[in-house]
Amino acid sequence: MITLKIDDTEVQVPEGSTILAAADAAGIYIPRLCSHPDLPAVNPETLGTWDEVYWGTQSKRPAEDTSKNGVYEGCLLCLVEIGGRADPVRACVTLVEEGMRVTTSTAEIDSQRRVRLKKIFSTHPHACVQCAQRAGCALEPCSTNVAKEERCCPVFHVCELRRVAEFVRIPDDTSRYRPANFPIVEDEPLFLRDYNLCIGCLRCVRMCREVRRADALGFISGEDGEPVVGTKAPTLRESGCQFCLSCVEVCPTGSLRLKFEDPRMDGHRVTPCVAACPAGMDIPRYLREIRRGEFARAEAVIRETAPLPRVLGQVCFHPCEERCLRRDLSDPISICSLKRAALDHADPAVWKPRAKPRPETGKRVAIIGAGPAGLAAAWYLRLKGHEVVVFDSGPAPGGWLRSGIPRYRLSAEAVDADVDDITQLGIIVRNNIEVGKDVLFQEIRDAHDAVFIAVGARDPKALPCRGVDLPGAENGLDVLRDLAEGNGRGEKSFSGETVVVIGGGNVAIDVARTALRMKAAEVHLYCLEQRADMPAHEWEIREAEQEGVMMHPGWGPLLLSGEGKVERVDFQKCSSVFDDENRFAPRFDECETTSRKADRVLIAIGQAPDLGFLDQVEGIKRTGTGALAVDMSSMETPLRNVFAGGEVVSGPASVIDAIAEGRRAAAAIDRCLGGDGDIHFPLLDDTAPDRELSQVDGFVDLKGVAPGKLLPEEAANCFLVVETGYSRDEAMSEAERCLRCDLRLLLRPPTLPPEPWLEFTAEDIAGVPESEGVYQLLDENKTAYAIKGVRNLRIALSELLETSTKARFFLFDEDPMFSKRESELIQEYLQQHGSMPPGEGDDDLDDLF
């Protein structure tokens, strides 16, 4: 360890540290713009310069006067003085020495920093930085009527350059910015490049070249000797960019900006694929493990948020793929198929030693329904140490997974394996128990500390149409159940029949494809919606058509008729399905009709929960759709300690939605039973991601590796799972296509100038004026969580001092127009955090927004 003094503060740091790192460790701020915690310091020897860069299609070459081609040595804002040395040194590259005395601020150093800042702002818009009304400004329109070209960019409220400028202070004699009208490249994927806002700090270049090793960005020496940053070729593709977006993350201005808004979960930024997953699965992490060939580790990552991984690998509707950024370049990553590959090739199972229940709590939880929501809740509650008893009317746990999803989509082996992994934790499963008949709901409630109702939505909705009671007209759900009882290969056959399926959702598609496998001669599907508006997923519809199902969108059934059995269905044209308020209210053109001969009609227009066992239970409430009413923040019904989730609350949904509901319920029930509600159980040690990107030729344009599938004509004649999956090599190749856009979210934030926060103590509050204004409260992590305008700042803060258990720091602004100021600060908070501040006590911000 090396001991030195920085501004009279004694600091000890490891040998080899820079002065800048030593100052940061001691909480002493030294200004900087070119430095970043995850970047090497500027080193002219490793940076070098290029002979040419591009601003879009515009070529830029070094200055002809080579005497101006100086060596770039960084932003020079981190200059400090060292005792015994004549000249200031760069703190970012100067190593500490034993007994060194460092001074971070003198009149001379401060002057040099301002001169440097003046140089930066001579070619960068800065009217907003110098505006007295900048805090909380909405940016548009400008209250002082500054020309738009001279104003700062949309990232102003979170701009690092702005924060540094406010700390160092822009010299008053800084000349007015004259717009240069440099190119703004907006026609390429994912992010834009505004060369008017570039300050030549080379952070993006160093990230691309020295950290990610893509080497798509470079710089030349401009006419004034300053760096001019650009791409290697006219387009990002030609330059070798891999669109990891790390350059955007380290840019201290708005020169590089995302073309999409960063999603957030629990207040933290996440990748779009993670945000789209209802369960919040760490998709980038398990793709990373597959890319490395670590399939068992990938399985462990998946199980941390989804205890039915084999099932999901076969039936998940993969909303994550709809948000995959790869989609903007070529094909999205086959995230769902890779989930299946993780399970197919995971040997041995590395997760099992860690999936051990915590010590017994003595609390008992009853779960009614052994579908995906109930099983997921059971898994997490048992891991928390609670005794879990599952009641289910079926012969084996699984719910709709076992009794409704056709085997061509989901194998019985996958269901059995996932259910066994869950129940082996010590969960008690009572099968063939119909609540309300074999045991009363109140009896279950009396014998347990909490109850979770997860019975799903498996009752078919009736079709309001004449003739539906004719023989040959059946509920499609009954057909699926009958087949499931025969393990997907029942004796029933539609051999030679013309089958009409009524419905446009995913279940209707399942029924239609099942009818084909039951040897129907023809299968016709009719639905109210137009093709583009059908509730079923497009890929499901497409696969059904490839197998031979004939689609007839935009028709509603008018009459089922026949002598002794159904023989024909008459339809009328549906002109609209929903009214102006998006309520189901179909309208028909009675002048346009059609008919279809039919030997059998299968109806699949939706499902509803069967809640007859709750008919005599006082306090239970239903919604207008017949679902259970719950407090969505806690998933608790009006009955104390009785919770509900899954399709019984949401209506028909996907398996991943049900698992997500089970997770939420488990957390809420654990809190109700005295736990902390934390249901995250790490199933393996994490490994650091590779900082460098893979060097793959033509990476950007790589097409997806399609998983193996049965040919349509083969699939339509058997109940084998249609998708056969990936080989190990295929899975690793597909995972290699990931943009790894999560890497930028793992970068550390830049070190910013200190905020003027005060400690939340009686001494500091005593110095607050008794005037109108706005206070901000921060927690122990110095994260703002409350913003409130009040008539007397000192009194309001003093009252909070007596009641708040969260506040550790505070900030205040005197302002007679405190409501307006409060609104401005909340808008700034929204832009930075993507959500409203949670507030303290009785804060109510709904009246403002």
C-alpha positions, 0 to 999 in steps of 0.5 A: 500500500502507498500512503499519500496526501490529497488536499491534506487528506491522508490516503492509502491505496494499492501500489500502481494506482493513479492519483485519480483513482486514489482521489476517487477512493477518498471521495475527493472529486477531480474533474474529468471528461475523457476518463471513465471507470471502465476505460483505460486512460488516454495513451497516445501510443496505443490510440494512434490516428487514422488516415480517414474517418467518416461522418456518414457518407462524408469523408474526413481527412487529417489537416493538411498542415501537419504541424497542427496534428498534435498528440491528444493527451486527454481532456486535461481537466484532471490536472493536479499539482504535486509538491516538489514538481514544477508543472501540473500533471494528469491525475488519470495517468500519474501513479502514486508514490509514497509520501506524495502531496497532491493539490487538486485545486489552485487558482492556476489549475482552476484557470487552466481547467476553465480555459480548456472548458472554454475551448470545448464549448466553443464548438458545442452548444451551451446556452442551456448550461449557462441559463439561469432557468436550466434546472427542471427545464422542459427543454421545449419550448425555450422560455428565453427564446434561444434558437434551437440550434444553440440549445443543448440536446435531449439528454441535458438533464442527465448530461455529464458534460453539463455537470462537469461544466457547472462544477468547473464553471464556463468562463463568462467570456466564452463566445456564443456557439455558432451552429456548424451544421455537422451531419446527424446520422439517423438512418442506421439501426439502434442509435444515432450520431450527432457530430455537432455534439461530439467533444473529441474525448475519445471515450467511444473510440477507446471503448470500441477499440481497446475494450470491445475490440470491434475497432469500428471507430477512430479519429483524425487530427482536425484543423485545430489539432483536436480529435475528429471522431468518426467511423471506419467506413460510411456505414456502421455495418461496413465499419465492423460495428457489432451494435453492443451500444457500449459507445453510447453508454460512455459518451458524456454528451448527447452525441451518441443517443439510443433510438429507443427508450431503455426499459426498467424493472424495479427501478433498474435499467434492463435489456429489452428482452429481459423487460419483455419477459413477464418473469424477468428472466436473465436472458443475456446471462443464459445466452452467455453460458450457451455461447460458452458451451456451458449448457448446465449453467444456462439451465441453472440461470433459467431455473432461478426465475422459471421452475418449469424450464422444459415446459417453457422451452417448448411452449413459451410464446417468447415475447422477448424475441419481439423486443430483441434488438437483433431484430433491427439488424437481421433475425431476432435471437431464437431465445425460446429455442435456446432455452430448450437447448439448455435443457436438452444438453444440460448434463449434469444438473449443476443447480440441484445442490443449491435448490434446498429449502431454508429452515422450516418456518412452521407456516402452512400454505395451501395452493388450489390448482397445480397448473404453472402458476400454482406450481411456481408459487409452490416452488418458491414458497417451499424454498422459503421454508414453508410447508406447501400443500397443493390441491388439484382435481386432476390425476397428476399435477400440471393443470392445463399443461397436462390436460390441454396443451397438445402433445405436438407442442408440449411433450408429456416427458417435459411436463413430468420432468419439470413437475418432479423437480418441483415436487421433490422439494417436499411439496405435498400434492393431493390429486383428484381432490375437487375443492367444494366437493371433496373438501370445502374451501373453508376447511382448507383455509382453516387448516392453513396460514395462507391460501393461493387460488390458482385454478386457471381458466379452463371452462369453455365459453358458450357460443351464442348461436342457434344450433350449437346443441346439435350432435357434432358440435363440441367444445374444442377444449373437450377434444383437447382434454380427451386427447390428453387423457390418452397421452395425446394419442386418443382413440377418437378419430375425425377420419374423412370428416370436414371440421370447422373450428370457430375461434381465432385465439391460440387455443382455436389454433391448437384445436384446428391443428389437433383436428388435422392429426385426428385424420380430418379430411379438411379443417377450416377455421373461422373467426371474427377478427381480420387476419392481422388482428387475430389473437393467435400468434402470427407464427402459430397461424403460419404453422397451422396454414403450412400444415393444411388448416384453411383460415377464414378471418372476418366471419361470425357464425350465424346458424348451425344446422342439420338433420339429427346432427350438424351438417352446415354452418352459416356465417355473416361478415364481421365488419368490426369486433370492438367499439370505440372504447375497445369493448367487445361489441361485434357488428355484422353485415347481414347482406354478406353471408357464406356457408360451409358444409361441416361434419363436425364443429369445434368451438374455441372462443375463449375460457373462463375460470370455474369458481363454483367452489367459492359460491358460498364464501362470503367476501370474495369478489368477482370482476365483470369478466368473472375473474377473481378481484384482487389487490394487484399490488399484493395479489390478496383477495378481500379475504385476509391471507387468501391470494389469487393469481394466474388465469383466475385473475388475468383471464387466458394467458401464456405459461410464462405469464402464469409463472410470473404470477406465481412468483409474485404471489409467492413473494406476497405470501411470504411477506404475509407470513412474516418473511422478507418476500425475497424469492431470488435463489441463486442456483450457481455462482455468476461468472464475469462476462467477456469484455471483448466481443467475438470477432465473427465475419459478417456478424451484423448480417448473420441470419438466424440458425433455425431449430430443427422441425418436422416437415409440415406434411409429417407433423400434421400426421402425428403427435410428435413435438413439431420442433426437434430443437438444436444440436449443441453446435447449432445452439452455440452458433445461434447464441453467438449472434447475440448483440450482448447489449447487456454489457453496456448496462454492466459498465460502471457509471462515470464519476460525477461532481459532488451533489450539494446534499446535506445530511438529514440531521437536526443540525443541518435542518436548523440551517434551512430557511423558514420559507417556501420551496421544494425539498428532496429526500435521499436514502442511504444510497443517496438515491432521491425518492421524494420531491415535495413543495411546501410553504415552510421548508424548515418546519416540513423537514423537522416534522419528517425528521421525527417520522421518516425511517428512510431519509439520510440526506436532503436538498432544498430549493427556496422558491415562492412558486414551489408547485411549479418548481416541484413539477419541474424537478419531478419531470427531471426525475422522470426523465432520469429514472423512468418512473415517479418518485415513490414519495415519503409518507402522505406525498400524493403526486397524482394531482400533478400528473 
